[in-house]
Amino acid sequence: MAREFLDSNVLVYAFTADPRAAVAQALLERGCVISVQGLNEFANVARRKLGMSWEELRDALAAIRIVCPTILAIDIDTHADALRIAERHGYAIFDALIIASALQAESDTLWSEDMQDGMVIDERLRIANPFRGVT
């Protein structure tokens, strides 16, 4: 079974009125894999840009953890792999951490709006923009 991985931007859109929300919510409902890095980035954006209160943020994070119960931690091996990915492919370290986590989860698809659509990492992880064509 293919394991799909979600970037933090998918998590964020799921909690907005943006036209991309429906696509993001559908991906969440599929039970995709996420990482602690993605949860951290979501928390930052939810407070800063979405204006969520701490209670709303806790509720949103709890909802995400229910529908996406496989959440990968960041450890030193993930960090080291992220550095390799950042150097080789030119990604920022926070994006590289998401990619490294997706590789660790043995995912074949990383859903992200912010990374290069169609890029294949280590000949086994394809980055795909789930919002292509959604306006």
Secondary structure as UniProt FT lines:
FT   STRAND          4..6
FT   HELIX           8..13
FT   TURN            14..15
FT   TURN            19..20
FT   HELIX           21..29
FT   TURN            30..31
FT   STRAND          33..35
FT   HELIX           36..48
FT   HELIX           54..67
FT   STRAND          71..72
FT   HELIX           76..89
FT   HELIX           93..104
FT   TURN            105..106
FT   STRAND          109..111
FT   TURN            117..118
FT   STRAND          120..121
FT   TURN            122..124
FT   STRAND          125..128
FT   TURN            130..133
//
